[in-house]
Amino acid sequence: MVERTIQSKRIVVKIGTSSLIYPNGQVNLETIDRLAYALAALNNKGHEVILVSSGAIGVGLAAEGLTERPESIAQQQALAAVGQSELISLYTKRFSDYGARIGQLLLTHDVFEYKLSRQHVMDAFDALLAQNIIPIVNENDSVAVDELDHHTTFGDNDQLSALVATRIDADLLVVLSDIEGLYDKDPHKFADAHLLTSMTQLGEDVMAGATGSSTRFGTGGMVTKLYAAARMLAHQKQMVLASGADPRIILQIVEGAPVGTWFHPQEMEITHND
């Protein structure tokens, strides 16, 4: 058995659209409330917490009474603009219920490409955390597009969360998704699939077994989560992939409970023969 030694002074939590939006397209208020509770509780314990939240377009769809993501980039940008406003309003209300303050940071890839803008963003993170404010981060979907050589998008918030975590020197990245962790085979197709509880490296065979997004509201999938894990491992950092069905699981993860899949450098592994 491997004992988890979670280092977690500074924590980045990423939650996906599939956890925030029901399959029928409505906003999952219970999940948002439990997420706010868990992060406020960590904040009260002295942890520095950053939330990377997807869901702008999903919330926008719900606000506009739509069930399908439009194909037009302009329409998607409009939905993101509406949805981000609605989403941050929900977060503001729920976090304030638990005595926590939040601040919003909307980023594009170019912010991290240029030294000066990158430093300004890092300074903003530090200033918010110093004031015990929880930064809520999302890609600026209303303006971020791939156009010619002007690369503005991260592609997905899994990549964004890992980039933020490594840039701000976070100890731990927690990725909450619609699956309990990484399995040795697709659990939706194979009943004998087993959860991999501890990973210290990601080989080509593991990456090749990853699949795409499982919902019409999200853009990521297992492969993007593995890329995020690979980035964390390359920087000698930890990541836990777990189910976002009940975000209070974050509190268990920080305490070292054996839930989800723990990606960590080899030297953090302590094996006990029980």
C-alpha positions as CSV (number, residue, x, y, z in Angstrom):
1,M,0.0,0.0,0.0
2,V,1.3,3.5,-0.9
3,E,0.8,6.2,1.7
4,R,0.0,9.6,0.3
5,T,2.0,12.5,1.6
6,I,0.1,15.4,0.1
7,Q,2.0,18.7,0.1
8,S,-0.7,21.4,0.0
9,K,0.2,24.9,1.2
10,R,-0.8,26.4,-2.2
11,I,-3.5,24.5,-4.1
12,V,-5.0,24.8,-7.5
13,V,-8.4,23.2,-8.0
14,K,-9.9,22.7,-11.5
15,I,-13.5,21.7,-12.0
16,G,-14.9,20.8,-15.4
17,T,-18.1,21.7,-17.1
18,S,-19.5,18.2,-16.6
19,S,-19.4,18.7,-12.9
20,L,-21.1,22.1,-13.0
21,I,-23.8,21.3,-15.6
22,Y,-26.4,18.5,-15.4
23,P,-26.9,16.3,-18.5
24,N,-30.1,18.2,-19.2
25,G,-28.2,21.4,-19.5
26,Q,-29.2,23.0,-16.2
27,V,-26.7,24.4,-13.6
28,N,-25.8,22.1,-10.8
29,L,-26.2,24.5,-7.8
30,E,-25.5,21.7,-5.3
31,T,-22.1,21.1,-6.7
32,I,-21.3,24.9,-6.8
33,D,-22.4,25.1,-3.1
34,R,-20.2,22.2,-2.0
35,L,-17.3,23.5,-4.0
36,A,-17.5,26.9,-2.3
37,Y,-17.8,25.2,1.1
38,A,-14.7,23.0,0.5
39,L,-12.5,25.8,-0.8
40,A,-13.6,28.2,1.9
41,A,-12.8,25.6,4.5
42,L,-9.3,25.1,3.1
43,N,-8.9,28.9,3.1
44,N,-9.9,29.1,6.7
45,K,-7.2,26.4,7.5
46,G,-4.5,28.6,6.0
47,H,-4.2,27.1,2.6
48,E,-3.8,29.3,-0.4
49,V,-6.5,28.3,-2.9
50,I,-7.0,29.0,-6.6
51,L,-10.0,27.8,-8.5
52,V,-9.8,27.2,-12.3
53,S,-13.4,26.8,-13.4
54,S,-14.9,25.8,-16.7
55,G,-18.6,26.2,-17.4
56,A,-19.0,29.6,-19.0
57,I,-20.5,28.4,-22.2
58,G,-22.5,25.7,-20.4
59,V,-24.0,28.2,-18.0
60,G,-24.6,30.5,-21.0
61,L,-26.5,27.8,-22.7
62,A,-28.7,27.3,-19.6
63,A,-29.2,31.1,-19.3
64,E,-30.3,31.3,-22.9
65,G,-32.5,28.2,-22.8
66,L,-30.4,26.4,-25.4
67,T,-29.5,22.7,-25.4
68,E,-26.8,22.5,-28.1
69,R,-23.5,24.3,-28.3
70,P,-23.5,26.5,-31.5
71,E,-21.0,26.0,-34.2
72,S,-20.3,29.7,-34.8
73,I,-17.3,31.0,-32.9
74,A,-19.1,34.4,-32.5
75,Q,-22.1,32.7,-31.0
76,Q,-19.9,30.7,-28.7
77,Q,-18.1,33.9,-27.6
78,A,-21.5,35.5,-26.9
79,L,-22.6,32.6,-24.8
80,A,-19.3,32.7,-22.9
81,A,-19.8,36.4,-22.2
82,V,-23.3,35.8,-20.8
83,G,-22.3,32.6,-19.0
84,Q,-19.2,33.9,-17.3
85,S,-21.2,36.7,-15.8
86,E,-23.8,34.3,-14.5
87,L,-21.2,31.9,-13.2
88,I,-19.2,34.4,-11.3
89,S,-22.4,35.8,-9.8
90,L,-23.2,32.3,-8.6
91,Y,-19.7,31.8,-7.1
92,T,-19.9,35.2,-5.4
93,K,-23.1,34.3,-3.7
94,R,-22.0,30.8,-2.6
95,F,-18.6,31.7,-1.4
96,S,-19.9,34.7,0.6
97,D,-22.3,32.3,2.3
98,Y,-19.1,30.7,3.8
99,G,-17.4,34.0,4.6
100,A,-14.9,33.7,1.6
101,R,-14.0,36.4,-0.8
102,I,-13.3,35.7,-4.5
103,G,-11.6,37.6,-7.4
104,Q,-11.9,36.8,-11.1
105,L,-9.0,36.4,-13.5
106,L,-9.8,35.8,-17.2
107,L,-6.7,34.7,-19.1
108,T,-5.6,34.1,-22.7
109,H,-2.5,32.1,-23.7
110,D,-0.7,35.3,-24.8
111,V,-0.6,36.5,-21.2
112,F,1.9,33.7,-20.4
113,E,3.8,34.1,-23.7
114,Y,5.1,37.6,-22.9
115,K,7.4,38.2,-19.9
116,L,5.8,41.6,-18.8
117,S,2.2,40.5,-19.0
118,R,3.1,37.2,-17.3
119,Q,4.7,39.0,-14.4
120,H,1.7,41.2,-14.0
121,V,-0.6,38.2,-13.8
122,M,1.7,36.5,-11.3
123,D,1.7,39.7,-9.2
124,A,-2.1,39.7,-9.3
125,F,-2.2,36.1,-8.0
126,D,0.2,37.0,-5.2
127,A,-1.8,40.1,-4.2
128,L,-5.1,38.3,-4.1
129,L,-3.7,35.4,-2.1
130,A,-1.9,37.8,0.3
131,Q,-5.4,39.3,1.0
132,N,-6.9,35.9,1.6
133,I,-9.0,36.2,-1.6
134,I,-9.6,33.1,-3.7
135,P,-8.8,33.8,-7.4
136,I,-11.3,32.2,-9.8
137,V,-9.6,31.6,-13.1
138,N,-11.1,30.8,-16.5
139,E,-10.0,31.2,-20.1
140,N,-11.3,34.4,-21.6
141,D,-13.6,32.5,-24.0
142,S,-15.3,35.7,-25.2
143,V,-12.1,36.9,-26.9
144,A,-9.7,33.9,-27.1
145,V,-9.6,32.4,-30.6
146,D,-7.0,30.7,-32.8
147,E,-6.4,33.1,-35.6
148,L,-3.5,32.8,-38.0
149,D,-0.3,33.0,-36.0
150,H,-2.0,34.8,-33.1
151,H,-2.3,31.9,-30.6
152,T,-4.6,33.0,-27.7
153,T,-6.3,29.8,-26.5
154,F,-5.1,27.2,-24.1
155,G,-7.3,24.6,-25.7
156,D,-8.9,23.5,-22.5
157,N,-8.9,24.3,-18.8
158,D,-7.0,21.2,-17.9
159,Q,-4.0,22.7,-19.6
160,L,-4.7,26.1,-18.1
161,S,-4.9,24.7,-14.6
162,A,-1.5,22.9,-14.9
163,L,0.1,26.0,-16.4
164,V,-1.3,28.2,-13.6
165,A,-0.2,25.6,-11.0
166,T,3.4,25.4,-12.2
167,R,3.7,29.2,-12.9
168,I,2.6,30.1,-9.4
169,D,4.6,27.3,-7.8
170,A,1.5,25.5,-6.4
171,D,2.2,22.3,-4.4
172,L,-0.9,20.5,-5.6
173,L,-3.3,20.5,-8.5
174,V,-6.7,18.8,-7.9
175,V,-8.6,18.1,-11.1
176,L,-12.3,17.2,-10.6
177,S,-14.0,15.4,-13.4
178,D,-16.8,13.1,-14.3
179,I,-14.7,10.0,-13.6
180,E,-13.2,8.7,-10.4
181,G,-9.6,8.7,-11.7
182,L,-7.4,7.0,-14.3
183,Y,-8.2,3.4,-15.0
184,D,-6.2,0.7,-16.7
185,K,-8.9,0.5,-19.3
186,D,-12.1,2.4,-20.2
187,P,-14.5,1.8,-17.3
188,H,-17.5,2.7,-19.5
189,K,-16.7,-0.2,-21.7
190,F,-15.0,-2.8,-19.5
191,A,-16.5,-4.0,-16.2
192,D,-13.2,-5.3,-15.0
193,A,-11.4,-1.9,-15.3
194,H,-9.3,-1.1,-12.3
195,L,-8.6,2.4,-10.8
196,L,-4.9,3.3,-10.9
197,T,-4.4,4.9,-7.5
198,S,-0.7,6.0,-7.9
199,M,1.3,7.1,-10.9
200,T,4.8,8.4,-11.0
201,Q,5.3,8.5,-14.8
202,L,3.1,8.5,-17.9
203,G,4.3,6.2,-20.7
204,E,3.1,6.3,-24.4
205,D,0.8,3.3,-23.7
206,V,-1.1,5.3,-21.0
207,M,-1.4,8.3,-23.2
208,A,-2.6,6.2,-26.2
209,G,-5.4,4.8,-24.1
210,A,-6.9,8.1,-23.2
211,T,-10.2,9.2,-24.9
212,G,-12.0,12.4,-25.7
213,S,-14.7,14.4,-24.0
214,S,-17.8,12.5,-22.9
215,T,-20.3,15.3,-22.8
216,R,-21.6,17.8,-25.3
217,F,-21.0,20.7,-22.9
218,G,-17.2,20.2,-22.2
219,T,-14.1,20.3,-24.4
220,G,-11.6,18.2,-22.5
221,G,-11.2,14.5,-21.9
222,M,-8.8,12.1,-20.3
223,V,-6.0,12.9,-22.7
224,T,-6.0,16.6,-21.6
225,K,-5.9,15.6,-18.0
226,L,-2.9,13.3,-18.6
227,Y,-1.1,16.2,-20.4
228,A,-1.8,18.3,-17.3
229,A,-0.5,15.5,-15.1
230,A,2.6,15.2,-17.3
231,R,3.3,18.9,-16.9
232,M,3.0,18.7,-13.1
233,L,5.3,15.7,-12.9
234,A,7.8,17.4,-15.1
235,H,7.9,20.2,-12.6
236,Q,8.2,17.8,-9.7
237,K,4.6,18.7,-8.5
238,Q,1.6,16.6,-7.4
239,M,-1.8,16.2,-9.0
240,V,-4.9,14.3,-8.0
241,L,-7.6,13.3,-10.5
242,A,-10.9,12.6,-8.8
243,S,-14.6,12.7,-9.2
244,G,-16.3,16.1,-9.1
245,A,-19.7,14.6,-8.1
246,D,-19.2,16.0,-4.6
247,P,-16.4,18.6,-4.5
248,R,-16.1,18.1,-0.7
249,I,-13.8,15.3,-1.7
250,I,-11.1,18.0,-2.0
251,L,-10.9,18.0,1.8
252,Q,-10.2,14.3,1.8
253,I,-7.6,14.6,-0.9
254,V,-5.7,17.3,1.1
255,E,-5.7,15.0,4.1
256,G,-4.1,12.3,2.1
257,A,-7.1,10.0,1.7
258,P,-6.7,7.3,-1.0
259,V,-9.3,8.6,-3.4
260,G,-8.8,9.2,-7.2
261,T,-5.5,8.9,-8.9
262,W,-2.4,10.5,-7.3
263,F,0.3,11.6,-9.8
264,H,3.5,12.4,-7.9
265,P,7.3,12.3,-8.2
266,Q,8.8,9.0,-7.3
267,E,10.5,10.2,-4.2
268,M,7.2,11.1,-2.5
269,E,6.2,7.4,-2.6
270,I,6.2,5.6,0.8
271,T,5.4,1.9,0.6
272,H,4.1,-0.1,3.5
273,N,3.7,-3.9,3.5
274,D,0.5,-4.3,5.5
